[in-house]
Amino acid sequence: MNIIHQKDGQIVTLLLDGKLTNDSVEPFEQMISEASNDVEQLILDCKNLTFISSAGFRIIIAAHHRFAGRMILKHLSSNVYHAFDMTGLTSVLKIQ
């Protein structure tokens, strides 16, 4: 998994590319932790995210709580959106 970090003022965007699995959770979690210290909004651009495991869902749920509703997921593929929908997270998370 590749993660590209972009910052524009008080907005951090993380571009996710590949599979978010147990192997890639640690760097993803670290980037979210660093972002939570000094930004107003976190955007997770999932355009190139091809798969998400339960470990990935755990980190996204934790980020949702950490950012208190100031996190947005964008550009989910139909397969990834379906995975979020199956877990019920589409009714909890901000998805565009």
C-alpha positions as MATLAB code, in Angstrom:
seq = 'MNIIHQKDGQIVTLLLDGKLTNDSVEPFEQMISEASNDVEQLILDCKNLTFISSAGFRIIIAAHHRFAGRMILKHLSSNVYHAFDMTGLTSVLKIQ';
ca = [
       0.000    0.000    0.000;
       1.213    3.463   -0.874;
       0.002    6.513    1.025;
       0.610   10.017   -0.251;
       0.293   12.821    2.304;
      -0.843   16.267    1.143;
      -1.460   19.270    3.352;
      -3.294   22.442    2.353;
      -3.598   24.786    5.307;
      -5.582   22.995    7.984;
      -6.697   20.161    5.666;
      -4.727   16.933    5.302;
      -5.472   14.563    2.437;
      -4.177   11.004    2.456;
      -4.298    9.353   -0.961;
      -4.594    5.593   -0.472;
      -3.271    3.349   -3.221;
      -3.511   -0.448   -3.091;
      -4.752   -2.771   -0.368;
      -5.292   -1.647    3.225;
      -4.462   -4.827    5.125;
      -2.759   -5.866    8.355;
       0.602   -5.284    6.670;
      -0.125   -1.649    5.820;
      -2.124   -0.564    8.869;
       0.821    0.658   10.961;
       2.067    3.412    8.598;
      -1.533    4.439    7.877;
      -2.303    4.692   11.588;
       0.883    6.721   12.152;
      -0.044    9.220    9.422;
      -3.518    9.662   10.891;
      -2.073   10.152   14.362;
       0.322   12.827   13.107;
      -2.463   14.558   11.182;
      -4.763   14.735   14.191;
      -2.390   17.020   16.068;
      -2.699   20.137   13.952;
      -5.416   19.962   11.314;
      -9.098   20.743   11.130;
     -10.083   18.135    8.558;
      -8.825   14.793    7.287;
      -9.718   13.634    3.787;
      -9.105   10.008    2.843;
      -8.998    9.816   -0.944;
      -9.796    6.180   -1.726;
      -9.795    6.442   -5.514;
      -7.016    3.855   -5.825;
      -7.913    1.776   -2.756;
      -8.649   -1.724   -4.054;
      -9.282   -3.637   -0.811;
      -9.816   -2.980    2.891;
      -9.468   -5.564    5.657;
     -11.028   -5.512    9.116;
      -7.795   -3.955   10.419;
      -8.279   -1.112    7.936;
     -11.863   -0.601    9.093;
     -10.627   -0.449   12.694;
      -8.194    2.370   11.870;
     -10.820    4.309    9.907;
     -13.326    4.011   12.765;
     -10.672    5.188   15.237;
      -9.859    8.124   12.938;
     -13.552    8.988   12.718;
     -13.688    9.227   16.519;
     -10.384   11.097   16.754;
     -11.491   13.721   14.231;
     -14.988   13.939   15.728;
     -16.799   14.050   12.397;
     -14.131   16.104   10.604;
     -13.060   13.206    8.385;
     -14.327   12.611    4.853;
     -13.840    9.572    2.635;
     -13.827   10.352   -1.078;
     -13.847    8.467   -4.367;
     -14.609    4.960   -3.085;
     -14.758    2.321   -5.820;
     -17.961    0.303   -5.970;
     -16.251   -2.731   -4.388;
     -14.796   -0.741   -1.498;
     -18.071    1.150   -1.019;
     -19.891   -2.175   -0.874;
     -17.534   -3.355    1.895;
     -18.267   -0.181    3.884;
     -21.986   -0.627    3.250;
     -21.929   -4.244    4.432;
     -20.433   -3.133    7.749;
     -23.016   -0.377    8.195;
     -20.341    2.319    8.113;
     -21.930    4.185    5.211;
     -24.550    5.473    7.646;
     -21.903    6.649   10.148;
     -19.035    8.043    8.054;
     -19.029   11.049    5.739;
     -18.585    9.578    2.262;
     -18.521   11.632   -0.924;
];
